[in-house]
C-alpha cells in the first residue's frame, strides 16, 4: 500500500515563539513517540508511517515541556512524558475519526479511510496501550494515574455525546461537561505531569492552567467554525453545523431566536445534507442573536483563569511562554 505524504504546513510564528524555550527538547518528542509505538508488524509500520505525516502543532508536548522548565532544566523523563501526552491525544484523534467516519484530517486521508474502520479502531487501542506501557516502564504511578484518568474522562465524554439523541436539546451545562471531559482533562493532566518532571511545587497551578487553557481552546475552536472563511467560498466553513453538531455559539443563541429564526435552524438539522446557503443563514442568525459574542466572553473568562493560575510562578522564559499561549489560544485562526 502506498502511503500518501504532504509537505508540513508551517506553524504560526506565535506558536514557534512559544515553543522557543523548549525547542531542543520538543524536537526529540516525535522520535520518542515512534520509538514507543514501534512494532515488527507490517500494518502497524504502515499506519505509523501515515500518522507521522499528519503531525499536528504539538501543543500538548509544548505545554508539558514548558511546565517542566519553570525552574530550569527539566528531568530527562519529560521528553517521554511529552511523547505519551501526544500519543494519548493521537489515540483520541484516531478513534474520533473512526466514530465520525471522517475521511480527511489536515488534508490527508484518515486511518479509517486509508485502511479500514477496523484497523483504525485497533490502531487507536494499540497506540494507547503502548503509551500506558511506557508509563508502567517508568515505574511512577502519578503520570499513570493522571493520564488514565484523563483518558477515561475523554471516553465517557464521547459516549455521553453519542447518547444525545436530540441535538438541539444539548444544553450549556452539557456542553461544559463535554469539553471538560474531551479537551480540558488531557491538557490539565499534561501540564500537571510537566510540573512533576521539573517544577513539582507548581503541580496544582499547572493542572488548573491546563484545564483552563483546554476550555478556552475548545470554545475558540468552536467559534472558528462560525467565523473563519473557506478559501474558495469566502464563507464560514460551518462544518459543525453541516454535521449537526451543537456548540456554544448556537446553544447561546437558541433562547433569543424568534419563531421564524428557530424554524430555519430546525430545518437545517432536519436536513441530512444542508447546503452552503442554509449554513450561512444559520450562521447569520446565531450572530444576530448574540451567540458569537457570548462564546467569546466565555472563552475570555477561561483565559483569565489560566492567567491567574500563573500568579506566583517565578519569571522565566517558560513562564512567559505559558502566558503567551493564552493569547495564542484566543487569537488563533486555524
C-alpha positions, 0 to 999 in steps of 0.5 A: 500500500502506498502511503500518501505524504504532504509537505508540513504546513508551517506553524504560526510564528506565535506558536514557534515563539512559544515553543522557543524555550523548549525547542531542543527538547520538543524536537526529540518528542516525535522520535520518542513517540515512534520509538514507543509505538514501534512494532515488527508488524507490517500494518502497524509500520504502515499506519505509523508511517501515515500518522507521522505525516499528519503531525499536528502543532504539538501543543500538548508536548509544548505545554508539558515541556514548558511546565517542566522548565519553570525552574530550569532544566527539566528531568530527562523523563519529560521528553517521554512524558511529552511523547505519551501526552501526544500519543494519548491525544493521537489515540483520541484523534484516531478513534474520533475519526473512526466514530465520525467516519471522517475521511480527511484530517489536515488534508490527508486521508484518515486511518479509517479511510486509508485502511479500514474502520477496523484497523483504525479502531485497533490502531487507536487501542494499540497506540494507547496501550503502548503509551500506558506501557511506557508509563508502567516502564517508568515505574511512577504511578502519578503520570499513570494515574493522571493520564488514565484518568484523563483518558477515561474522562475523554471516553465517557465524554464521547459516549455521553455525546453519542447518547444525545439523541436530540441535538438541539436539546444539548444544553450549556451545562452539557456542553461544559461537561463535554469539553471538560471531559474531551479537551480540558482533562488531557491538557490539565493532566499534561501540564500537571505531569510537566510540573512533576518532571521539573517544577513539582511545587507548581503541580496544582497551578499547572493542572488548573492552567491546563484545564483552563487553557483546554476550555478556552481552546475548545470554545475558540475552536468552536467559534472558528467554525462560525467565523473563519472563511473557506478559501474558495467560498469566502464563507464560514466553513460551518462544518459543525453545523453541516454535521449537526453538531451543537456548540456554544455559539448556537446553544447561546443563541437558541433562547433569543431566536424568534419563531421564524429564526428557530424554524430555519435552524430546525430545518437545517438539522432536519436536513441530512445534507444542508447546503452552503446557503442554509449554513450561512443563514444559520450562521447569520442568525446565531450572530444576530442573536448574540451567540458569537459574542457570548462564546467569546466572553466565555472563552475570555473568562477561561483565559483569565483563569489560566492567567491567574493560575500563573500568579506566583510562578517565578519569571522565566522564559517558560513562564512567559511562554505559558502566558503567551499561549493564552493569547495564542489560544484566543487569537488563533485562526486555524 
